[in-house]
Amino acid sequence: MDYTPYANLQALPDFSAFQFSSTGTAGTVVRQVRFSGQKDGRIYHLDLRDLPAGKKGEPAFLTDNGDMDHVMTTVMQIIEIYTERYPRRTIRLKGNTSQKAQLFRAALDKHLPILCPLFLIELEEKLPLPDSDRNLDAIAFLLKRKPIPYLTFHTFQTIWTGQSRLFGKKVKIELEKGIRIGVALPAV
């Protein structure tokens, strides 16, 4: 399996949202990955959506562009980048539609050999159900970065560069160009 993540990543300075262009049978589609905090501030839900073409607004559902393997490989790389910045945060993958739930399951299955050295992966179910009543779409996956014995330093910048340990490639992300002033707090 040699899926290459898309290289045209853009992100907000706090990495709460990423976007990239997907090219395929439906043309060019701008995809967005957002992280939103839940529960005690340690679990962050990942949301993957398409951005509407030509206007600002709420993201739409996912377009079948024939490149979902590349899209999901890019999502896995975004999770790696996000958890490098916030190593104590757990990422929750649960589709809000059957399509997204199936995509997350398939992506984790395909990427399991490269994810396991870097992440602890657990299942989260709302209610324990007998096997015959179990709905696979109700399952969420939790990805927690394993402790790594090295330090990373992050400074304010408009371009973030790094090295993907999952895919062995250099990553360059264009950050939002607006200037924000604030106090730097320890990562949660």
Order of alpha helices (4+ residues) and beta strands (2+ residues): beta-beta-beta-beta-alpha-beta-alpha-beta-beta-beta-beta
